[in-house]
Amino acid sequence: MERLSLREQQQRLREDVILQAVNSLLAEKGYDLMTVDEVASMVGIAKASLYKHFESKERLAAAAMVRLLDRTLEIIEALPPAAQPLDKLKAVVRWAVREHLRGQMPALPSTRSTLREALVAHKPYMERLVRVTEHLGGWIEQAQAAGAINPRLAGEVVLYIVFARACDPVSDFLKMSGAYDDDEIVELITETCFSGLATRPS
């Protein structure tokens, strides 16, 4: 394993702090309303110093999204291989909702956002997105074959629904109500995602 110099370690540590701030702002405000000035202010450095690490707002957001996908892959790859596909999907949704409640889950880019165009052109992001999609898509197919997920639903539709739970505003409304703690919200979102609203036979 390559050892980093002290300067490289300091640079990486500062970049981690910067990306954590970007994550928080993306989760709170979204890409279009986030400004580089806000990121620099939150981290406590000059904007010029910030640009030494990331050359543009698009690069900042892309790096934050790559970091998110890296964390997602860590969660996915740590799941027991023998676990049922539906249980794996639920585990990823539970983690994503919990990250959202902690204010560390960047909002998914809108189809009209300039960020989406930047991400599509960003190779590290696309490579990781493909890997995450392959994992989740494979589990969805297996769960449908086993009858655990409605096989009449297109796999793509189920995938988008699973992705959307990471930025589901319902969890925010439930938290603001004060009626539920984080654990209860995580389970409510997971239950409605995979079991729907219909009454199940006892």
C-alpha positions in Angstrom: 0.0 0.0 0.0 1.4 3.3 -1.1 2.2 5.7 1.8 1.1 9.3 1.4 3.3 12.2 2.2 2.2 14.5 5.0 1.3 17.1 2.4 -0.8 14.5 0.5 -2.5 13.4 3.8 -3.4 17.0 4.7 -4.7 17.6 1.2 -6.9 14.5 1.3 -8.2 15.4 4.8 -9.1 18.9 3.6 -10.9 17.4 0.5 -12.9 15.1 2.8 -14.0 18.1 4.8 -14.9 20.0 1.7 -16.9 17.1 0.3 -18.7 16.6 3.5 -19.8 20.2 3.4 -20.9 19.8 -0.3 -22.9 16.7 0.7 -24.7 18.7 3.4 -25.5 21.6 1.1 -26.6 19.3 -1.7 -28.9 17.5 0.7 -30.3 20.8 2.1 -30.5 23.0 -0.9 -29.8 21.0 -4.1 -27.2 21.7 -6.7 -28.8 24.8 -8.3 -29.1 26.7 -5.0 -25.7 25.7 -3.6 -22.9 28.2 -4.1 -19.1 27.8 -4.0 -19.0 30.7 -1.5 -21.3 28.7 0.9 -19.0 25.7 0.6 -15.9 27.7 1.3 -17.6 29.5 4.2 -18.7 26.2 5.8 -15.2 24.7 5.5 -13.6 28.0 6.7 -11.3 28.5 3.7 -11.0 31.1 1.0 -12.8 30.4 -2.3 -9.4 30.7 -4.1 -8.1 27.8 -1.9 -11.2 25.8 -2.6 -10.5 26.1 -6.3 -7.1 24.6 -5.8 -8.8 21.4 -4.9 -11.8 21.5 -7.2 -11.8 23.7 -10.3 -15.5 24.4 -10.5 -18.9 23.9 -8.9 -19.6 21.0 -11.2 -16.4 19.3 -10.2 -17.2 19.8 -6.5 -20.7 18.2 -7.0 -19.3 15.4 -9.2 -16.7 14.5 -6.5 -19.4 14.5 -3.9 -21.6 12.2 -6.0 -18.6 9.9 -6.7 -18.0 9.7 -3.0 -21.6 8.8 -2.4 -21.5 6.0 -4.9 -18.3 4.7 -3.3 -20.0 4.6 0.1 -23.0 2.9 -1.6 -20.8 0.2 -3.1 -19.1 -0.4 0.3 -22.6 -1.0 1.8 -23.6 -3.3 -1.1 -20.4 -5.3 -1.1 -20.5 -5.8 2.7 -23.9 -7.5 2.6 -23.8 -11.3 3.2 -23.7 -13.0 -0.3 -26.2 -15.6 0.9 -28.8 -13.1 1.9 -32.1 -13.0 0.0 -32.1 -10.4 -2.9 -35.1 -8.6 -1.3 -33.3 -8.4 2.0 -30.3 -6.9 0.3 -32.5 -4.3 -1.4 -34.1 -3.4 1.9 -30.7 -3.1 3.6 -29.6 -0.6 0.9 -32.8 1.4 1.2 -32.5 1.5 5.1 -29.0 2.8 4.8 -30.0 5.4 2.2 -32.9 6.7 4.3 -30.8 6.9 7.4 -28.1 8.9 5.5 -30.9 11.2 4.2 -32.2 11.8 7.8 -28.6 12.6 8.9 -28.4 15.3 6.1 -25.7 13.4 4.3 -27.6 12.2 1.2 -27.2 14.6 -1.8 -30.5 15.1 -3.6 -30.6 13.3 -7.0 -30.0 15.7 -9.8 -33.1 16.8 -11.7 -33.4 15.9 -15.3 -33.2 19.7 -16.0 -30.2 20.3 -13.8 -26.9 21.3 -15.3 -25.3 18.9 -12.8 -26.9 16.0 -14.6 -25.1 16.9 -17.8 -21.8 17.3 -15.9 -22.2 13.9 -14.3 -23.0 12.1 -17.5 -19.7 13.4 -18.9 -17.8 12.5 -15.7 -16.3 9.0 -16.2 -15.6 8.1 -12.5 -19.2 8.8 -11.7 -20.7 6.9 -14.6 -18.5 3.9 -13.9 -19.6 3.7 -10.3 -23.3 4.3 -11.2 -23.1 1.4 -13.6 -21.7 -0.9 -10.9 -24.4 0.1 -8.4 -27.1 -0.3 -11.0 -25.9 -3.8 -11.9 -26.0 -4.9 -8.3 -29.5 -3.5 -7.6 -30.8 -4.5 -11.0 -29.6 -8.1 -10.5 -31.3 -8.3 -7.1 -34.5 -6.9 -8.5 -34.6 -9.5 -11.2 -33.9 -12.3 -8.7 -36.5 -11.0 -6.3 -39.1 -10.9 -9.2 -38.2 -14.4 -10.2 -38.8 -15.6 -6.6 -42.1 -13.7 -6.5 -40.9 -11.3 -3.7 -41.4 -8.3 -6.1 -44.2 -8.0 -8.6 -42.9 -9.5 -11.8 -45.3 -7.4 -13.9 -43.4 -4.2 -12.9 -40.6 -3.3 -15.3 -37.2 -3.8 -13.5 -36.3 -0.2 -14.5 -39.4 1.1 -12.7 -38.5 -0.8 -9.5 -34.9 0.5 -9.7 -36.0 4.1 -10.0 -38.3 3.7 -7.0 -35.5 2.2 -5.0 -33.1 5.1 -6.0 -35.8 7.7 -5.2 -36.0 6.5 -1.5 -32.6 8.2 -1.0 -34.2 11.6 -1.3 -37.8 10.9 -0.3 -39.4 14.0 1.2 -41.8 11.8 3.1 -39.0 11.0 5.6 -38.4 14.8 6.2 -42.2 15.4 6.9 -42.3 12.4 9.3 -39.2 13.7 11.1 -40.6 17.3 11.3 -43.9 15.9 12.8 -41.9 14.7 15.9 -44.1 11.7 16.0 -41.5 9.2 14.9 -37.8 8.6 15.7 -35.3 7.8 12.9 -35.5 4.0 13.3 -39.3 4.2 12.9 -39.0 6.4 9.9 -36.5 4.1 8.2 -38.8 1.1 8.7 -41.9 3.0 7.6 -40.2 4.1 4.3 -38.8 0.6 3.7 -42.2 -1.1 4.4 -44.2 1.2 2.1 -41.5 0.9 -0.6 -41.6 -2.9 -0.8 -45.0 -3.8 0.6 -47.1 -0.8 -0.5 -50.2 0.5 1.2 -52.6 -2.4 0.7 -53.7 -4.6 3.6 -51.9 -7.9 3.7 -53.8 -11.1 4.6 -52.9 -12.3 8.1 
